[in-house]
């Protein structure tokens, strides 16, 4: 995989150039795209023109290629939202985060494949770790593109588990920031209380570097002296959804963290927080039915999504409002929990990537933490019983992204030995 932070340092030190990095990405794509189908469209001519700018090396992203999930508007570049009905749709303006990437000196390498409107219908993207298995979704192409070493960074989104789960399945780092840390303006919204822009990279340091460069925040972990965190190993009634391989991976992560000097305390999830798990699909489905009302009424949806939204449309406003109140109480209780811990440890996915491309796997172990709006990181480095990756989810306190990334980096180093 390509290491974003190291490449940027090499460019600034003139050990390489944006043109050289771009050429490496283009070559990697040419060799692998025919097998993994990560991209909906490419933007290579614009990238080749951009690398002629000698000032790129001085920008925050130093001219690195960045893949963009095809749920974000890109001016002059086809944006399909994962729908066959939008194959010819070309926006006139960029989504806010796309503009942030460009201003930071990133090159929009191409648009990665997403499930239909970032929800149900899978893409034809294959997992680079094993082509007969799903890469996860909905940010399927973004996770696959980073895992294949085609690009060093990629943008994704998460409404339930669409960054953390693909990251776990593909063996890369996935970072879902605090809710609204990165703007959603200009993306095709599914749920305005849940949709969160996230990043994929090879390591925790890479997503921290990328997020810092894009947002202008001090998230870079370079030269950070990371104090051993206080972890809580959080147990929930949904733990049975994780298979034996996922349980073994989580136990291995706990042993590694403890051996490296961290404190790990096992706790049961407070009932007020657990109650919010059932609220997440109510909020997601109620808002999704409204967000895609135009496409639904004009019959611009797949049969799979049409059936789902028909059922979602039966959720009443009273149930939705009650779910929102439940989530608010849970967030308050979760804030209290972090008085004693720096981060929580839990499952990033139910296990290894499932075989086949007819499903992207279950987000059941992610959706609560998405609803809480907290920063979450899927830490790579462990494998399941068949040799496919299994990530570990690190959950932090709302607004404490640097601390969460630092805790995730500590765990990553502990796992790697």
C-alpha positions as CSV (number, residue, x, y, z in Angstrom):
1,X,0.0,0.0,0.0
2,X,1.0,3.6,-0.5
3,X,1.9,5.6,2.6
4,X,0.4,9.0,2.3
5,X,2.3,10.8,5.0
6,X,5.7,9.3,3.9
7,X,5.0,10.2,0.3
8,X,4.2,13.8,1.2
9,X,7.5,14.0,3.2
10,X,9.4,12.6,0.3
11,X,7.9,15.1,-2.1
12,X,8.7,18.0,0.2
13,X,12.3,16.7,0.6
14,X,12.5,16.3,-3.2
15,X,13.2,12.6,-3.0
16,X,10.3,12.2,-5.4
17,X,7.8,14.4,-7.2
18,X,4.0,14.6,-7.6
19,X,4.5,13.4,-11.1
20,X,6.4,10.3,-10.0
21,X,3.7,9.4,-7.5
22,X,1.0,10.0,-10.0
23,X,2.7,7.7,-12.5
24,X,3.0,5.0,-9.9
25,X,-0.7,5.3,-9.1
26,X,-1.6,5.2,-12.8
27,X,0.6,2.1,-13.4
28,X,-0.9,0.3,-10.3
29,X,-4.4,1.1,-11.6
30,X,-3.7,-0.2,-15.1
31,X,-2.4,-3.5,-13.5
32,X,-5.3,-4.0,-11.1
33,X,-8.4,-2.2,-12.0
34,X,-9.5,-4.8,-14.4
35,X,-9.7,-7.3,-11.5
36,X,-11.0,-5.2,-8.7
37,X,-13.3,-2.6,-10.4
38,X,-12.8,0.0,-7.8
39,X,-13.4,3.1,-10.0
40,X,-16.5,4.5,-11.7
41,X,-14.5,7.0,-13.6
42,X,-11.0,8.4,-13.8
43,X,-9.7,12.0,-13.9
44,X,-6.1,11.3,-15.2
45,X,-5.8,14.0,-17.8
46,X,-6.6,16.7,-15.2
47,X,-4.1,15.1,-12.8
48,X,-1.4,15.1,-15.4
49,X,-1.9,18.7,-16.1
50,X,-2.0,19.6,-12.4
51,X,1.4,18.0,-11.6
52,X,3.1,20.5,-13.8
53,X,2.6,23.0,-11.0
54,X,5.9,23.3,-9.1
55,X,4.1,24.8,-6.1
56,X,2.3,21.5,-5.3
57,X,5.1,20.3,-3.1
58,X,4.5,23.1,-0.6
59,X,0.8,22.4,-0.2
60,X,-0.6,20.4,2.7
61,X,-1.3,17.3,0.6
62,X,1.8,17.9,-1.6
63,X,0.1,16.9,-4.8
64,X,-1.0,13.4,-3.6
65,X,-3.7,11.6,-5.7
66,X,-6.9,11.2,-3.8
67,X,-9.8,8.9,-4.8
68,X,-13.3,10.3,-4.2
69,X,-16.4,8.2,-3.5
70,X,-18.9,8.7,-6.3
71,X,-21.5,10.1,-3.9
72,X,-19.8,13.5,-3.9
73,X,-20.4,16.1,-6.6
74,X,-17.3,16.8,-8.7
75,X,-17.4,19.8,-11.1
76,X,-17.1,18.6,-14.7
77,X,-16.7,15.0,-13.7
78,X,-19.4,12.4,-14.0
79,X,-21.1,11.7,-10.6
80,X,-23.5,8.7,-10.6
81,X,-24.3,8.3,-6.9
82,X,-24.0,4.5,-7.7
83,X,-27.2,4.7,-9.7
84,X,-27.8,3.5,-13.3
85,X,-30.1,6.4,-13.7
86,X,-27.4,9.0,-13.2
87,X,-24.7,7.7,-15.5
88,X,-24.6,10.9,-17.5
89,X,-24.9,13.3,-14.6
90,X,-22.1,15.9,-14.6
91,X,-22.3,18.4,-11.7
92,X,-21.3,22.1,-12.2
93,X,-19.8,22.5,-8.7
94,X,-17.7,20.5,-6.3
95,X,-18.8,19.1,-3.0
96,X,-17.3,21.1,-0.1
97,X,-14.9,18.3,0.8
98,X,-13.8,17.9,-2.8
99,X,-13.0,21.6,-2.9
100,X,-11.1,21.2,0.4
101,X,-9.0,18.4,-1.1
102,X,-8.2,20.6,-4.1
103,X,-7.3,23.6,-2.0
104,X,-5.0,21.4,0.1
105,X,-3.1,20.4,-3.0
106,X,-4.7,17.0,-3.6
107,X,-5.3,15.6,-7.0
108,X,-8.7,14.1,-7.7
109,X,-7.5,10.8,-9.2
110,X,-11.0,9.5,-9.9
111,X,-14.4,8.5,-8.6
112,X,-14.7,5.2,-6.7
113,X,-17.7,2.9,-6.9
114,X,-20.4,3.1,-4.3
115,X,-23.5,1.1,-3.6
116,X,-26.6,2.7,-4.9
117,X,-27.0,6.1,-3.2
118,X,-24.5,4.8,-0.6
119,X,-27.0,2.2,0.7
120,X,-28.1,-1.3,-0.3
121,X,-27.4,-2.4,-3.9
122,X,-23.8,-3.7,-4.1
123,X,-21.3,-2.8,-6.7
124,X,-19.1,-5.2,-8.7
125,X,-16.0,-4.1,-6.8
126,X,-13.9,-7.0,-5.5
127,X,-11.8,-7.2,-2.4
128,X,-8.1,-6.9,-3.4
129,X,-7.2,-9.3,-0.6
130,X,-9.3,-12.0,-2.2
131,X,-11.2,-11.3,-5.4
132,X,-14.1,-13.6,-4.7
133,X,-15.0,-11.7,-1.5
134,X,-16.8,-8.4,-1.0
135,X,-14.8,-5.3,0.0
136,X,-17.7,-4.1,2.1
137,X,-19.8,-1.1,1.4
138,X,-21.1,1.4,0.8
139,X,-17.6,2.9,0.3
140,X,-16.6,-0.2,-1.7
141,X,-14.3,1.3,-4.3
142,X,-12.5,3.7,-1.9
143,X,-11.5,0.9,0.5
144,X,-10.4,-1.3,-2.4
145,X,-8.4,1.4,-4.1
146,X,-6.3,2.0,-1.0
147,X,-5.9,-1.7,-0.2
148,X,-4.7,-2.3,-3.8
149,X,-2.1,0.4,-3.5
150,X,-3.7,2.5,-6.3
151,X,-4.0,5.6,-4.3
152,X,-2.7,6.7,-0.8
153,X,-5.9,8.3,0.3
154,X,-9.6,8.0,-0.5
155,X,-12.8,9.7,0.7
156,X,-15.8,7.6,1.9
157,X,-18.9,8.2,3.8
158,X,-20.6,6.4,6.7
159,X,-24.3,6.3,7.7
160,X,-24.1,3.0,9.6
161,X,-20.8,1.2,8.9
162,X,-19.7,2.3,5.4
163,X,-16.2,3.3,6.3
164,X,-15.3,1.1,9.2
165,X,-16.6,-2.2,7.8
166,X,-14.9,-1.9,4.3
167,X,-11.7,-0.9,6.1
168,X,-11.8,-4.0,8.2
169,X,-12.6,-6.3,5.3
170,X,-9.8,-4.8,3.1
171,X,-7.1,-4.5,5.7
172,X,-6.7,-0.7,5.6
173,X,-7.3,2.1,8.1
174,X,-10.7,3.6,8.1
175,X,-11.4,6.9,10.0
176,X,-14.9,8.2,10.7
177,X,-14.4,11.7,12.2
178,X,-16.6,13.4,14.7
179,X,-19.9,14.2,13.1
180,X,-19.7,17.2,10.8
181,X,-15.9,17.6,11.2
182,X,-15.8,17.4,7.5
183,X,-18.7,19.0,5.6
184,X,-21.4,17.0,3.8
185,X,-22.4,19.9,1.5
186,X,-22.5,18.7,-2.1
187,X,-22.8,15.0,-1.4
188,X,-25.9,13.0,-2.1
189,X,-27.4,12.8,1.4
190,X,-29.2,9.7,2.7
191,X,-29.5,10.6,6.4
192,X,-28.7,14.2,7.5
193,X,-28.3,13.2,11.1
194,X,-26.0,10.3,10.4
195,X,-24.0,10.8,7.1
196,X,-20.4,11.4,7.9
197,X,-17.4,11.9,5.6
198,X,-14.5,9.6,6.3
199,X,-11.1,8.7,5.0
200,X,-9.2,5.5,4.1
201,X,-5.4,5.2,4.2
202,X,-2.8,2.5,4.9
203,X,-2.1,3.5,8.5
204,X,-3.6,5.6,11.2
205,X,-0.8,8.2,10.6
206,X,-2.0,8.4,7.0
207,X,-5.6,9.2,7.7
208,X,-4.6,11.6,10.5
209,X,-2.3,13.4,8.1
210,X,-5.0,13.5,5.4
211,X,-7.8,14.7,7.6
212,X,-5.5,17.4,9.1
213,X,-4.5,18.6,5.6
214,X,-8.1,18.7,4.4
215,X,-9.7,20.4,7.4
216,X,-6.8,22.6,8.5
217,X,-6.8,21.0,12.0
218,X,-3.8,19.8,13.9
219,X,-4.4,16.0,13.6
220,X,-1.0,14.9,12.3
221,X,0.6,12.3,14.6
222,X,4.1,12.9,13.4
223,X,6.7,12.7,16.2
224,X,3.8,12.3,18.7
225,X,4.8,10.9,22.0
226,X,1.7,8.8,22.6
227,X,0.9,8.0,26.2
228,X,-0.5,4.5,26.8
229,X,-4.2,5.0,26.7
230,X,-6.9,3.9,29.1
231,X,-9.1,1.6,27.0
232,X,-12.5,0.2,27.9
233,X,-13.3,-3.1,26.3
234,X,-17.0,-2.5,25.8
235,X,-19.4,-5.5,25.9
236,X,-22.8,-5.2,24.3
237,X,-25.8,-7.5,23.7
238,X,-24.8,-7.6,20.0
239,X,-21.4,-9.2,20.6
240,X,-22.8,-12.6,19.5
241,X,-23.1,-11.1,16.0
242,X,-19.3,-11.3,15.8
243,X,-17.9,-14.7,14.8
244,X,-15.2,-16.6,16.5
245,X,-12.5,-15.0,14.3
246,X,-13.6,-11.5,15.2
247,X,-13.6,-12.4,18.9
248,X,-10.1,-13.9,18.6
249,X,-8.9,-10.8,16.9
250,X,-10.3,-8.5,19.6
251,X,-8.8,-10.6,22.3
252,X,-5.4,-10.5,20.5
253,X,-5.7,-6.7,20.3
254,X,-6.4,-6.5,24.0
255,X,-3.3,-8.6,24.8
256,X,-1.1,-6.5,22.5
257,X,-2.4,-3.2,24.0
258,X,-1.9,-4.5,27.6
259,X,1.6,-5.7,26.8
260,X,2.5,-2.3,25.3
261,X,1.5,-0.6,28.5
262,X,-2.1,0.4,28.0
263,X,-4.8,-0.1,30.6
264,X,-7.7,-2.2,29.4
265,X,-10.9,-2.5,31.5
266,X,-13.8,-4.6,30.5
267,X,-17.2,-2.9,30.9
268,X,-20.8,-3.6,30.0
269,X,-22.3,-1.0,27.8
270,X,-24.7,1.3,29.9
271,X,-28.3,0.6,29.2
272,X,-29.0,4.2,28.2
273,X,-26.4,3.9,25.4
274,X,-27.5,0.4,24.3
275,X,-31.1,1.6,23.9
276,X,-29.9,3.9,21.1
277,X,-28.9,1.0,18.9
278,X,-32.5,0.4,17.9
279,X,-33.0,4.1,17.3
280,X,-30.3,4.2,14.5
281,X,-32.3,2.4,11.8
282,X,-35.4,4.3,12.6
283,X,-33.6,7.6,12.0
284,X,-31.7,6.3,9.0
285,X,-34.8,4.9,7.3
286,X,-37.1,7.8,8.0
287,X,-34.6,10.3,6.7
288,X,-33.7,8.1,3.7
289,X,-37.3,7.9,2.6
290,X,-37.4,11.7,2.5
291,X,-33.9,12.2,1.1
292,X,-34.7,10.0,-1.9
293,X,-38.4,11.0,-2.3
294,X,-37.9,12.5,-5.7
295,X,-36.0,9.5,-7.1
296,X,-38.6,7.2,-5.5
297,X,-41.6,9.1,-7.0
298,X,-39.9,9.2,-10.4
299,X,-39.1,5.4,-10.3
300,X,-35.3,6.1,-10.5
301,X,-34.4,3.4,-8.0
302,X,-33.5,-0.3,-8.2
303,X,-36.2,-2.7,-7.1
304,X,-34.1,-3.5,-4.0
305,X,-34.0,0.1,-2.8
306,X,-37.6,0.8,-3.9
307,X,-38.9,-2.0,-1.7
308,X,-36.8,-0.8,1.3
309,X,-37.9,2.8,1.0
310,X,-41.5,1.7,0.7
311,X,-41.2,0.0,4.0
312,X,-39.2,3.0,5.4
313,X,-42.0,5.3,4.4
314,X,-44.3,3.7,7.0
315,X,-42.2,5.0,9.9
316,X,-44.1,7.8,11.5
317,X,-42.9,11.2,12.7
318,X,-43.7,10.2,16.3
319,X,-41.4,7.2,16.2
320,X,-38.7,9.2,14.5
321,X,-38.9,12.0,17.1
322,X,-38.7,9.4,19.9
323,X,-35.6,7.8,18.3
324,X,-34.0,11.2,18.2
325,X,-34.7,11.8,21.9
326,X,-33.2,8.3,22.7
327,X,-30.1,9.1,20.8
328,X,-29.6,12.4,22.6
329,X,-29.8,10.7,26.0
330,X,-27.3,8.1,24.9
331,X,-24.9,10.7,23.7
332,X,-25.0,12.4,27.1
333,X,-24.4,9.1,28.9
334,X,-21.5,8.3,26.6
335,X,-19.9,11.6,27.4
336,X,-20.0,10.7,31.0
337,X,-18.3,7.3,30.3
338,X,-15.3,9.0,28.8
339,X,-14.5,10.6,32.1
340,X,-12.7,7.4,33.0
341,X,-11.4,6.2,29.6
342,X,-9.6,7.6,26.6
343,X,-11.2,5.3,24.0
344,X,-13.4,2.2,23.7
345,X,-12.4,-1.0,22.0
346,X,-14.9,-3.1,20.1
347,X,-15.5,-5.0,16.8
348,X,-15.1,-3.2,13.5
349,X,-17.0,-5.9,11.6
350,X,-18.6,-9.3,12.4
351,X,-15.6,-11.1,10.9
352,X,-13.7,-11.6,7.7
353,X,-15.2,-10.3,4.4
354,X,-18.0,-12.6,3.3
355,X,-17.6,-14.6,0.1
356,X,-19.5,-13.3,-2.9
357,X,-20.5,-9.9,-4.2
358,X,-24.3,-10.0,-3.5
359,X,-23.9,-8.5,-0.1
360,X,-21.5,-6.0,1.5
361,X,-21.8,-7.5,5.0
362,X,-23.6,-6.3,8.1
363,X,-23.1,-2.8,9.7
364,X,-24.8,-4.0,13.0
365,X,-21.6,-3.5,15.0
366,X,-21.0,0.0,13.7
367,X,-24.3,1.7,13.6
368,X,-24.6,2.7,17.3
369,X,-21.2,4.5,17.2
370,X,-22.2,6.3,14.0
371,X,-25.4,7.5,15.7
372,X,-23.3,8.7,18.7
373,X,-21.4,11.0,16.3
374,X,-18.1,10.0,17.9
375,X,-14.8,9.6,16.1
376,X,-14.1,5.9,15.2
377,X,-11.1,4.2,13.6
378,X,-10.8,0.7,12.2
379,X,-7.3,-0.4,13.0
380,X,-5.7,-3.0,10.7
381,X,-3.0,-5.6,11.3
382,X,-4.9,-8.7,12.4
383,X,-6.2,-11.6,10.3
384,X,-9.0,-14.1,10.7
385,X,-8.9,-17.9,10.4
386,X,-8.8,-17.9,6.6
387,X,-6.1,-15.2,6.4
388,X,-8.4,-12.3,5.5
389,X,-8.1,-9.0,7.5
390,X,-10.1,-8.2,10.6
391,X,-10.0,-4.7,12.0
392,X,-10.5,-3.5,15.5
393,X,-12.7,-0.5,16.2
394,X,-11.4,2.3,18.4
395,X,-14.2,4.7,19.5
396,X,-13.4,8.1,21.0
397,X,-15.1,11.0,22.6
398,X,-17.1,13.4,20.6
399,X,-14.8,16.2,19.3
400,X,-11.6,14.5,20.6
401,X,-10.4,13.3,17.2
402,X,-6.7,13.8,17.9
403,X,-6.9,11.7,21.1
404,X,-8.9,9.0,19.3
405,X,-6.4,8.9,16.5
406,X,-3.5,8.7,18.9
407,X,-5.1,5.8,20.8
408,X,-5.7,4.0,17.5
409,X,-2.1,4.6,16.5
410,X,-0.9,3.2,19.8
411,X,-3.0,0.1,19.2
412,X,-1.7,-0.2,15.7
413,X,1.9,-0.2,16.9
414,X,1.1,-2.6,19.7
415,X,-0.5,-5.1,17.2
416,X,2.4,-4.8,14.8
417,X,4.9,-5.5,17.6
